[in-house]
Amino acid sequence: MGGKKVRAHFCTSRGVEYTTDGSFIWAGEGDAAVRLDLFAGHYYKLKPYNGVPVLEVDGLRMQLVRDFKTPLDYADQVVRGLRMHMRPGSKGAVVLDTCMGLGYTAIAAAKNPEVRAVVTCEVSPAVVTLAKWNPFSDALWAKGGKITVMEGSIAQLITKFDDGMFSFVIHDPPRFSHAPELYSSDFYGELFRVCERGARLFHYVGSVGKGKGRRIDREVEQRLSAAGFHGAKYSPRLQGIFASK
């Protein structure tokens, strides 16, 4: 017979116990526990994956975990691929993370000793809410930390950033059909503008459309090149493109 799934201990953070039944994560104990999912135009939830929460929207996982043990491993590989080494005498790198999600790539970037600051942007209030509940996202709001969270669409926020402001960019947008403006020539021109000379960019493109013969990665490479980026190289494992200014 069916029934409620038994919840097991997941982790403890900031004095709060988190439990899971394998499909959902709760924060708190007993009847006072809060299930970490919500509906706000779309259905958002945190789900455990090998001991780490992942974000699902309408049942679709927002983190790439294929070929990786956890989404934290993916974030580490992206940061490593960007080779965040600064020139001698530099005051440290400033990183733009365009689409925060649960903030794992922003947190991974902030751990690099050569990074001085990370700016991460998130358009969805629902995602920000779940990230604030997520114990693995705590570093986003750590007092005195390197990370600044900005709420709003990066398509609008980027127009307020100074020229040459960023040393590295992590651009991990939703799929093209959900946010075409983040794949546009105008937006890539803004990315180029806010990058300093020699800056490196990682652009996640995914694999949507490949089964039908469409190569989003090649379309993105062409637009990045037209915006001024060079040396574009696709990483099959990370499903994204590295390029430089």
ChimeraX attribute file (.defattr): number of C-alpha atoms within 10 A of each C-alpha:
attribute: neighborCount
match mode: 1-to-1
recipient: residues
	/A:1	2
	/A:2	4
	/A:3	5
	/A:4	6
	/A:5	10
	/A:6	9
	/A:7	15
	/A:8	13
	/A:9	12
	/A:10	18
	/A:11	15
	/A:12	13
	/A:13	12
	/A:14	7
	/A:15	7
	/A:16	13
	/A:17	16
	/A:18	24
	/A:19	24
	/A:20	20
	/A:21	16
	/A:22	16
	/A:23	12
	/A:24	16
	/A:25	24
	/A:26	25
	/A:27	22
	/A:28	15
	/A:29	12
	/A:30	9
	/A:31	6
	/A:32	9
	/A:33	15
	/A:34	15
	/A:35	16
	/A:36	19
	/A:37	20
	/A:38	16
	/A:39	11
	/A:40	10
	/A:41	8
	/A:42	10
	/A:43	14
	/A:44	21
	/A:45	24
	/A:46	26
	/A:47	22
	/A:48	18
	/A:49	15
	/A:50	11
	/A:51	13
	/A:52	17
	/A:53	24
	/A:54	24
	/A:55	22
	/A:56	17
	/A:57	16
	/A:58	11
	/A:59	11
	/A:60	11
	/A:61	15
	/A:62	17
	/A:63	19
	/A:64	19
	/A:65	17
	/A:66	11
	/A:67	10
	/A:68	14
	/A:69	13
	/A:70	19
	/A:71	21
	/A:72	21
	/A:73	16
	/A:74	22
	/A:75	23
	/A:76	17
	/A:77	16
	/A:78	21
	/A:79	22
	/A:80	13
	/A:81	15
	/A:82	19
	/A:83	10
	/A:84	20
	/A:85	14
	/A:86	13
	/A:87	9
	/A:88	7
	/A:89	6
	/A:90	9
	/A:91	11
	/A:92	17
	/A:93	24
	/A:94	23
	/A:95	27
	/A:96	28
	/A:97	26
	/A:98	26
	/A:99	24
	/A:100	28
	/A:101	27
	/A:102	27
	/A:103	25
	/A:104	22
	/A:105	25
	/A:106	32
	/A:107	26
	/A:108	19
	/A:109	31
	/A:110	24
	/A:111	15
	/A:112	14
	/A:113	11
	/A:114	17
	/A:115	20
	/A:116	17
	/A:117	19
	/A:118	23
	/A:119	19
	/A:120	25
	/A:121	23
	/A:122	21
	/A:123	18
	/A:124	15
	/A:125	12
	/A:126	20
	/A:127	23
	/A:128	20
	/A:129	14
	/A:130	20
	/A:131	23
	/A:132	16
	/A:133	18
	/A:134	22
	/A:135	19
	/A:136	19
	/A:137	19
	/A:138	16
	/A:139	19
	/A:140	23
	/A:141	14
	/A:142	11
	/A:143	8
	/A:144	6
	/A:145	14
	/A:146	20
	/A:147	25
	/A:148	16
	/A:149	17
	/A:150	17
	/A:151	16
	/A:152	14
	/A:153	15
	/A:154	22
	/A:155	17
	/A:156	10
	/A:157	14
	/A:158	17
	/A:159	14
	/A:160	9
	/A:161	15
	/A:162	11
	/A:163	14
	/A:164	15
	/A:165	17
	/A:166	25
	/A:167	23
	/A:168	28
	/A:169	28
	/A:170	24
	/A:171	22
	/A:172	21
	/A:173	23
	/A:174	17
	/A:175	16
	/A:176	15
	/A:177	9
	/A:178	9
	/A:179	12
	/A:180	12
	/A:181	15
	/A:182	20
	/A:183	22
	/A:184	15
	/A:185	17
	/A:186	14
	/A:187	21
	/A:188	20
	/A:189	16
	/A:190	16
	/A:191	27
	/A:192	23
	/A:193	21
	/A:194	22
	/A:195	25
	/A:196	17
	/A:197	14
	/A:198	13
	/A:199	22
	/A:200	24
	/A:201	26
	/A:202	25
	/A:203	25
	/A:204	23
	/A:205	24
	/A:206	22
	/A:207	15
	/A:208	15
	/A:209	10
	/A:210	11
	/A:211	8
	/A:212	7
	/A:213	8
	/A:214	12
	/A:215	15
	/A:216	17
	/A:217	22
	/A:218	14
	/A:219	12
	/A:220	21
	/A:221	21
	/A:222	15
	/A:223	19
	/A:224	27
	/A:225	17
	/A:226	13
	/A:227	19
	/A:228	14
	/A:229	23
	/A:230	16
	/A:231	14
	/A:232	20
	/A:233	14
	/A:234	19
	/A:235	15
	/A:236	10
	/A:237	13
	/A:238	23
	/A:239	14
	/A:240	21
	/A:241	23
	/A:242	23
	/A:243	21
	/A:244	23
	/A:245	21
